[in-house]
Amino acid sequence: MPLSALLGEPAELITAELPSAVKRIIILANGELVEPGTQVDPQAPRIYSTPPHQVAIECILNRALGTPGATIAVMAEDEEVTYRQAIDPVSNKDYTDMVGICEQMFRDAVPMALERLMELASGITIQNISQGKQTTITRIPSARAIEYIANRVAGTSTSVLGAIAESQDEAEKDELETEYFDLSGDPKSETSKLRSDNAAGLPAYMTEANLKLATFLPTAIKNMTVLSRGATTTIEIDNESTVIQHDPELRANVFLVNRFMGAPTNYVQVLPLAEQAVQKARIEKLLADNTDIIARYGGIDALLAAYRPAE
């Protein structure tokens, strides 16, 4: 079906529903508290009747920040923000303003989405009343939320081994001192390096979001290690508690292995190549150091044949 099939009346139907659809995504991402508006202490755990929706959270962050690993176009601070021009050639209607409105709604929802994402990564509390009994469930951390945070901060396929190799390469570069030290010679913190992204033209809301997730990443990884060993869920029914011990979570263990060793395909393919490079270097050195012997036998093949054991 050609893309032009969406133009005309279908485009008008989609556009008419678009702002409401964005609002519903934001509402689903935020979840619903047991008693909305009664949260006095911002540090106290939020108790939900309807939990935040992970897919809705990812939709907001992907729309506002780009998908994990995406290349973000930057602009000068004084450059005017312009939105994609969207004019329907069939109805001749201009939807450019609608694009701008929806994108701004997603950007405004980023702080909320980050908070809900980190709550899911830590384990949320849900409460409901059924048949006159109040049930409170403290959920285990969400492996999907932790994985998403790691992907946003470190990339989708970055491993510890890869990071070590990269850091070793960086250590050999002359630019290392100017990259990691300020004029006073004091080491810059991870925070200052992340904030320096803003100097490259990233909008402030992107820099703040990246910084917040990077700061939370160690906590997220700790929660993932708990899941890998087997976390616990606490259920309270009318003040009587029951603790459920979960089995080790496969997704968490696979995450830890992949984050250390890298993706299986990368590991299997790179290792033989590295071994081949080492062997080639050894052979080249052997040839360079023994040219007279090789010449005496009339070539490397004749030399190897002379020393090959008889069958």
TIPA-150317 format. One record per atom (N, C-alpha, C): x negated, y, z. Coordinates in steps of 0.001 Angstrom, whole numbers, padded with zeros to 6 digits, always signed. Example, Ala and Ser with C-alpha at 12.3 -4.5 7.8 and 13.67 -1.06 7.14 Angstrom:
REM TIPA-150317
-013190-005690+007800-012300-004500+007800-013200-003300+007800-012850-002250+007080-013670-001060+007140-012900+000030+007870
***
This chain:
REM TIPA-150317
-000850-001192+000000+000000+000000+000000-000890+001248+000000-000671+002182-000917-001496+003390-000960-001221+004286+000246-002236+005075+000625-002076+005986+001760-000998+007030+001495-000766+007317+000227+000245+008329-000126+001640+007923+000334+001828+006630+000649+003140+006182+001123+003499+006808+002457+002501+007302+003211+002767+007931+004506+003124+009401+004383+003031+009945+003183+003323+011366+003003+004822+011594+002853+005224+012871+002927+006641+013198+002797+007411+012911+004070+008530+012184+003963+009397+011924+005120+008699+011137+006229+007908+010062+005919+007206+009373+007011+006302+010301+007825+005608+011209+007143+004732+012151+007838+005532+013068+008749+006708+013500+008281+007555+014376+009092+008062+013647+010333+008437+012364+010189+008918+011586+011331+007812+011395+012374+006598+011085+011889+005462+010886+012799+005131+012186+013515+005091+013282+012761+004718+014569+013336+005725+015041+014376+007003+014802+014123+008030+015225+015067+007876+014526+016418+007358+013293+016396+007230+012513+017633+005846+012638+018264+004899+013251+017539+003502+013235+017960+003251+013861+019328+003689+015099+019608+003410+015674+020932+003972+014824+022072+005153+014268+021883+005744+013411+022919+004924+012144+023103+004404+011603+021999+003586+010392+022088+002311+010655+022883+001677+011813+022642+000460+012170+023381+000784+012331+024865+001898+012993+025184+002297+013177+026583+002534+011833+027263+003158+010898+026546+003425+009585+027146+002127+008830+027407+001163+008954+026493-000145+008315+026698-000801+008866+027966-000733+010177+028144-001337+010814+029321-000639+010352+030597+000682+010244+030557+001441+009783+031726+001066+008345+032071+000965+007489+031059+000601+006090+031292-000818+005976+031837-001710+006837+031360-003089+006810+031847-003177+007207+033314-002317+008115+033732-002358+008636+035106-001736+007677+036110-000841+006809+035635-000136+005932+036563+000883+006709+037377+001539+006022+038313+002547+006679+039155+002305+006291+040613+002209+007306+041458+001996+007062+042874+003280+006603+043542+003131+005942+044693+004310+005478+045442+005179+006653+045822+004540+007717+046315+005268+008941+046656+004581+010102+045965+004951+010387+044735+004284+011454+043973+004313+012784+044719+003166+013472+044732+003103+014788+045351+002801+014768+046832+002648+013585+047422+002402+013514+048864+000933+013239+049184+000084+013174+048169-001337+012895+048382-001991+014154+048939-002189+014203+050272-002741+015382+050924-004269+015357+050876-004862+014232+051263-006312+014094+051290-006801+013580+049940-007553+014405+049178-008013+013947+047857-009007+012806+047945-009629+012610+049122-010597+011532+049287-009929+010206+049650-008677+010259+050087-007971+009039+050491-007624+008206+049258-007655+006877+049367-007290+006026+048228-005859+006301+047770-005682+006379+046492-004346+006585+045940-003613+005243+045918-002346+005284+046301-001529+004065+046305-000502+004191+045189-000531+003241+044266+000286+003321+043055+001499+002402+043130+002574+002882+042525+003699+001990+042233+003539+001433+040824+002971+002257+039939+002624+001829+038580+001155+002159+038351+000303+001172+038084-001134+001439+037966-001478+002208+036699-002608+002918+036687-003080+003559+035462-003303+002520+034367-003005+002905+033140-003112+001973+032007-004469+002150+031334-005252+001083+031314-006608+001134+030765-006624+001556+029295-005712+001010+028494-005689+001341+027055-005397+002818+026849-004493+003374+027648-004164+004796+027538-005369+005655+027925-006097+005243+028967-007295+005975+029389-008336+005973+028270-008562+004808+027681-009546+004706+026602-009122+005549+025403-007833+005603+025127-007330+006412+024006-007672+007881+024221-007437+008380+025438-007722+009789+025740-009213+010078+025587-010055+009244+026195-011496+009490+026167-012075+009314+024766-011585+008332+024026-012068+008138+022659-011683+009302+021756-010476+009830+021965-010020+010967+021160-010775+012242+021503-011087+012427+022794-011711+013674+023226-013232+013634+023143-013828+012460+023402-015284+012356+023478-015889+011566+022335-015050+010933+021510-015556+010018+020500-015675+008621+021079-015657+007617+020252-015785+006242+020732-017196+006015+021275-017383+005034+022180-018725+004772+022713-019739+004542+021597-020848+005271+021666-021888+005146+020653-021670+006025+019432-020587+006820+019423-020291+007652+018255-021288+008805+018147-021552+009242+016922-022377+010419+016686-021490+011650+016756-021843+012579+017642-021025+013772+017863-021652+014951+017150-020859+015625+016322-021335+016839+015662-021357+017978+016676-022431+018758+016684-022552+019864+017627-022518+021171+016861-022233+022239+017611-022135+023546+016976-022694+024598+017921-023015+025763+017364-023499+026850+018195-022373+027363+019095-022765+027962+020242-021762+028410+021201-020851+029481+020631-021385+030309+019746-020572+031397+019207-019810+030986+017947-019908+029704+017577-019224+029231+016375-017755+028966+016686-016891+029478+015844-015461+029327+016073-015025+027884+015800-014216+027358+016716-013727+025989+016566-012633+025969+015507-012775+025094+014533-011755+024932+013505-011325+023478+013469-010057+023252+013223-009524+021894+013184-009386+021426+011746-009302+020137+011604-009167+019569+010272-007904+020099+009593-008058+020540+008363-006888+021028+007620-006042+019834+007219-004753+019925+007489-003849+018804+007209-002588+019340+006549-002610+019378+005231-001454+019862+004465-000898+018708+003642+000368+018401+003837+001028+017324+003111+001326+017797+001693+000696+017188+000663+000925+017646-000719+002332+017346-001223+003040+016434-000546+004404+016099-000980+005396+017137-000477+005379+017379+000836+006324+018354+001405+005731+019750+001495+004407+019860+001254+003677+021115+001338+003694+021705+002752+003862+020851+003753+003858+021315+005138+002443+021269+005697+002114+022273+006511+000788+022377+007113+000847+021844+008545+000105+020754+008791+000088+020138+010119-001189+020475+010898-001947+021458+010406-003228+021783+011042-003043+022202+012493-002065+023047+012761-001822+023501+014137-001458+022333+015049-000703+021373+014520-000304+020214+015314-001528+019382+015703-002480+019251+014769-003723+018533+015068-004447+019209+016225-004548+020542+016162-005228+021292+017209-004548+021158+018560-003222+021185+018567-002468+021067+019821-002710+019705+020469-002639+018655+019672-002815+017303+020216-004244+017070+020702-005223+017555+019936-006607+017388+020363-006873+018141+021659-006260+019316+021831-006430+020065+023066-005770+019341+024237-004638+018714+024002-003967+017950+025058-004858+016803+025535-005506+016132+024599-006417+015046+024979-007611+015590+025766-008180+016715+025325-009322+017288+026031-008947+017698+027455-007771+018296+027615-007329+018725+028944-007136+017537+029886-006853+016370+029329-006581+015184+030152-007846+014403+030502-009013+014823+029992-010252+014068+030219-010594+013932+031708-010574+015015+032519-010920+014850+033947-010034+013828+034657-008735+013865+034386-007820+012899+034987-008150+011484+034534-008397+011325+033228-008675+009993+032692-009955+009413+033299-010959+010254+033513-012201+009787+034130-011961+009306+035556-011164+010059+036306-010863+009675+037693-010132+008336+037734-009130+008172+036865-008374+006914+036861-009265+005746+036417-010166+006010+035451-011068+004961+034971-011975+004482+036098-012524+005423+036859-013424+005048+037957-012666+004344+039077-011398+004710+039272-010577+003998+040253-010366+002547+039837-010054+002336+038563-009879+000965+038072-011173+000164+038224-012306+000829+037988-013597+000150+038092-013950-000189+039538-013282+000452+040488-013548+000200+041909-012498-000699+042548-011332-000813+041902-010232-001584+042471-009179-000671+043067-007954-000737+042567-006887+000159+043013-005922-000578+043941-005080+000212+044608-004069-000330+045513-002688-000076+044942-001876-001125+044890-000513-001034+044356+000460-001440+045455+001558-000713+045531+002550-000996+046576+003948-000975+045968+004767-001939+046362+006162-001941+045930+007015-002604+047005+008309-002394+046907+009264-002971+047849+010203-003888+047078+010257-005147+047506+011116-006125+046867+011847-006913+047940+013184-006981+047812+014030-007696+048769+013772-007219+050201+013617-005904+050322+013447-005308+051645+012074-005454+052241+011121-006076+051532+009777-006268+052050+008788-005416+051259+007922-004744+052003+006894-003916+051381+005642-004751+051122+005223-004764+049867+004030-005526+049479+002952-004567+048995+001768-004660+049573+000624-003828+049181-000496-004743+048697-000953-004511+047480-001999-005347+046878-003208-004481+046553-004361-004864+047081-005618-004199+046725-006295-005034+045654-006299-004525+044444-006820-005284+043310-008345-005322+043291-008863-006329+042621-010308-006400+042408-010692-005375+041337-011961-004953+041286-012395-004026+040235-012108-004584+038848-011826-003692+037922-011538-004106+036547-012839-004259+035761-013106-005465+035294-014313-005711+034497-014267-004913+033194-013076-004766+032646-012950-004016+031394-013310-002547+031609-012865-001963+032720-013177-000565+033006-014675-000374+033193-015314-001293+033921-016761-001198+034150-017513-001330+032830-017089-002266+032012-017741-002469+030714-017612-001223+029844-016441-000594+029885-016223+000616+029084-017136+001742+029570-017277+001894+030878-018154+002925+031434-019596+002684+030990-020049+001438+031094-021416+001107+030683-021621+001389+029199-020628+001087+028390-020728+001343+026954-020832+002832+026658-020083+003644+027403-020108+005086+027172-021439+005678+027612-021995+005174+028706-023222+005759+029252-024456+005252+028525-024530+003936+028316-025768+003322+027823-025683+002816+026389-024508+002919+025753-024363+002355+024416-023792+000952+024478-023274+000487+023373-022540-000779+023371-023434-002009+023344-024697-001876+022966-025553-003067+022866-026910-002869+023530-027050-001816+024336-028319-001556+025000-028546-002557+026120-029746-003126+026189-030077-004082+027233-031184-003523+028116-031363-004127+029289-032453-003729+030178-033796-003936+029489-033950-005093+028801-035202-005362+028095-035442-004326+026999-034365-003964+026288-034500-002949+025253-034876-001599+025829-034279-001255+026993-034585+000015+027637-036025+000054+028116-036524-001099+028629-037916-001177+029081-038861-000955+027900-038568-001641+026798-039417-001494+025608-039407-000058+025097-038223+000551+025110-038104+001929+024627-038863+002884+025536-038761+002665+026863-039449+003546+027802-040957+003413+027664-041419+002189+027354-042858+001991+027152-043331+002705+025901-042486+002679+024862-042835+003401+023634-042882+004902+023888-041889+005382+024652-041835+006810+024955-043047+007251+025760-043529+006350+026645-044660+006701+027496-045930+006944+026691-045972+006390+025479-047162+006537+024640-047127+007797+023784-046015+008534+023843-045881+009717+022991-046430+010956+023708-047013+011849+022931-047560+013068+023518-046472+013991+024049-045237+013842+023502-044158+014745+023915-043583+014394+025274-044059+013340+025910-043465+012874+027159-043467+013972+028212-044594+014688+028353-044707+015675+029425-043711+016807+029231-043569+017283+028001-042649+018386+027774-041202+017946+027873-040939+016637+027685-039562+016155+027736-039085+015948+029169-039983+015459+030040-039567+015084+031379-040020+016056+032469-040822+017068+032144-041290+017982+033167-040954+019415+032781-040602+020210+033807-040335+021614+033529-041637+022401+033661-041543+023729+033587-042755+024541+033571-043541+024447+034872-042862+024164+035982-043542+024069+037263-044238+022725+037451-043995+021786+036549-044613+020479+036661-043826+019494+037488-042640+019874+037941-041816+018967+038735-041027+018059+037823-040953+016763+038168-040166+015843+037340-038716+016268+037294-038155+016228+036123-036729+016524+035984-035908+015318+036398-034771+015565+036981-033884+014473+037377-033058+014025+036194-032423+012848+036353-031518+012369+035309-030409+013386+035080-029982+014046+036176-028902+015028+036066-029307+016168+035159-030515+016711+035359-030931+017851+034549-031107+017457+033102-031562+016194+032849-031722+015743+031460-030367+015635+030774-029361+015157+031538-028030+015056+030952-027456+016440+030690-027698+017352+031622-027176+018704+031436-027849+019404+030275-029073+019004+029958-029771+019628+028844-029084+019340+027519-028201+018324+027505-027435+018051+026292-026646+019273+025866-026217+020060+026864-025402+021217+026546-026175+022223+025708-027506+022262+025925-028327+023169+025144-028339+022779+023680-028066+021513+023404-028048+021047+022022-026738+021373+021326-025792+021968+022056-024550+022382+021438-023335+021584+021829-023468+020612+022759-022302+019848+023186-021374+020737+023993-020060+020621+023787-019125+021381+024612-019282+021010+026082-018961+021937+026966-019156+021720+028405-018363+020528+028909-017137+020327+028396-016321+019229+028902-016933+017877+028558-017658+017798+027430-018340+016552+027072-019526+016296+027993-020310+017346+028235-021471+017210+029104-021057+016803+030511-020017+017451+031036-019544+017136+032376-019019+015701+032454-018310+015261+031413-017784+013888+031398-018915+012869+031371-019920+013101+030520-021060+012192+030435-021820+012127+031757-021993+013289+032385-022696+013344+033664-021942+012584+034740-020632+012746+034763-019816+012082+035780-019890+010562+035636-019788+010065+034412-019855+008624+034186-021249+008075+034489-022291+008816+034094-023657+008362+034351-023931+008277+035850-023399+009232+036606-023577+009220+038056-022861+008040+038691-021729+007657+038116-020924+006564+038675-021424+005191+038239-022264+005123+037205-022666+003835+036628-023265+002866+037646-024186+003273+038534-024710+002305+039506-023624+001662+040365-022643+002455+040780-021524+001900+041551-020741+000898+040717-020516+001234+039448-019784+000332+038560-020517-000996+038402-021841-000943+038242-022626-002173+038091-022564-003009+039368-022619-002354+040529-022493-003085+041800-021159-003815+041856-020094-003137+041432-018770-003768+041426-018731-004950+040463-019454-004839+039351-019487-005946+038390-020220-007149+038980-021267-006905+039769-021971-008030+040390-021071-008735+041408-020209-007960+042076-019242-008574+043005-018298-009490+042232-017803-009005+041081-016919-009821+040249-017639-011079+039759-018918-010955+039455-019670-012105+038937-019792-013215+039976-019804-012835+041245-019895-013829+042320-018530-014329+042766-017506-013506+042524-016163-013841+042980-015660-012807+043968-014743-011950+043543-014228-010872+044388-013003-011354+045165-012477-010482+046020-011303-010823+046828-010177-009827+046598-008973-010332+046627-007763-009501+046574-007063-009597+047923-006669-008446+048451-005960-008411+049730-004490-008099+049480-003612-008946+050018-002167-008756+049872-001568-008588+051266-000868-007487+051468-000196-007231+052741+001315-007228+052522+002017-008069+053259+003474-008115+053209+003980-007846+054618+004622-006673+054784+005101-006252+056105+004001-006393+057154+002822-005817+056832+001680-005741+057755+001014-007088+058030+001378-008133+057305+000684-009413+057410-000228-009572+056192-001521-009729+056457-002514-009728+055380-002897-011130+054948-003089-011261+053633-003609-012499+053056-004738-012124+052110-005884-012775+052273-007036-012511+051419-007202-013669+050445-007225-013338+049156-007392-014350+048106-008802-014245+047553-009538-015342+047606-010899-015377+047058-010840-015849+045611-011288-015008+044704-011277-015348+043277-012548-016101+042898-012437-016906+041873-013610-017568+041312-014504-016542+040620-015775-016866+040410-016635-015963+039636-015991-015641+038286-016039-014366+037910-015395-013941+036666-016364-014090+035494-015926-014836+034496-016786-015121+033350-017207-013843+032639-016259-012927+032421-016566-011691+031693-017672-010907+032402-017635-010895+033726-018650-010165+034486-020026-010806+034320-020081-012120+034370-021364-012807+034231-021940-012666+032825-021082-012744+031820-021537-012543+030442-022056-011122+030264-021364-010159+030875-021793-008754+030815-023200-008600+031376-023466-009192+032549-024779-009066+033183-025872-009691+032323-025586-010865+031742-026573-011529+030890-026863-010684+029650-025798-010199+028994-025979-009411+027772-026679-008091+028045-026360-007482+029183-026974-006197+029505-028454-006345+029850-028862-007525+030262-030291-007713+030525-031030-008161+029266-030489-009171+028598-031207-009799+027492-030859-009223+026128-029726-008504+026040-029256-008033+024745-028312-009041+024125-027703-008670+023027-026778-009569+022349-027507-010820+021876-026850-011992+021902-027517-013248+021511-028118-013202+020116-027410-012619+019158-027928-012585+017781-029205-011770+017708-029228-010623+018401-030436-009795+018382-031616-010543+018991-031368-011227+020102-032450-011913+020820-033030-013042+019976-032145-013818+019350-032609-014970+018560-033358-014510+017322-032928-013430+016715-033554-012977+015477-034872-012258+015726-034955-011484+016781-036142-010665+017018-037306-011503+017507-037048-012509+018357-038132-013295+018940-038999-013991+017885-038384-014740+016917-039223-015378+015886-040006-014360+015079-039418-013195+014793-040120-012167+014035-041342-011684+014808-041176-011525+016118-042309-011092+016937-043409-012146+016928-043019-013434+017028-044016-014506+017007-044731-014563+015663-043977-014366+014585-044584-014379+013253-045597-013252+013112-045263-012086+013662-046172-010946+013568-047474-011229+014316-047364-011870+015490-048552-012206+016271-049421-013215+015524-048764-014245+014980-049517-015269+014243-050198-014672+013011-049501-013791+012327-050079-013172+011132-051305-012352+011495-051202-011612+012621-052338-010799+013058-053534-011678+013419-053268-012817+014057-054348-013727+014425-055041-014299+013188-054220-014674+012195-054785-015241+010960-055621-014198+010229-055112-012966+010165-055855-011903+009477-057189-011635+010165-057197-011669+011492-058450-011458+012233-059417-012622+011986-058863-013830+011974-059699-015006+011729-060354-014924+010354-059582-014515+009360-060125-014392+008001-061189-013316+007945-060934-012189+008625-061901-011079+008579-063195-011430+009291-063125-012243+010350-064314-012581+011139-065121-013741+010549-064541-014465+009590-065204-015680+009094-065235-015733+007570-065492-014611+006959-065507-014558+005493-066605-015442+004899-067762-015525+005581-068870-016317+005041-068552-017805+005065-067901-018262+006137-067548-019684+006236-066500-020039+005188-065492-019149+005054-064420-019391+004077-064993-019432+002676-065922-018515+002402-066546-018491+001073-067336-019771+000817-067987-020304+001845-068777-021520+001697-067915-022704+001267-066671-022753+001763-065779-023866+001419-064945-023567+000171-065025-022352-000344-064299-022015-001554-062864-021576-001322-062544-021163-000116-061188-020680+000162-060637-021252+001447-059601-020614+001959-059019-021021+003237-058362-022391+003142-057733-022696+001997-057072-023999+001847-058083-025139+001901-059223-024949+001230-060265-025984+001234-060846-026156+002633-060967-025025+003374-061481-025095+004740-060545-025887+005637-059265-025605+005543-058286-026316+006364-058247-027793+006008-058366-028110+004712-058335-029502+004279-059540-030260+004805-060693-029597+004892-061901-030256+005362-061799-030651+006830-061029-029867+007605-060914-030123+009047-059605-030806+009422-058771-031107+008400-057498-031772+008697-057779-033234+008993-057228-033781+010102-057465-035187+010432-056977-036116+009336-057711-037176+009118-057320-038146+008088-056086-038910+008552-055176-039179+007622-053942-039900+007979-054196-041404+007976
***
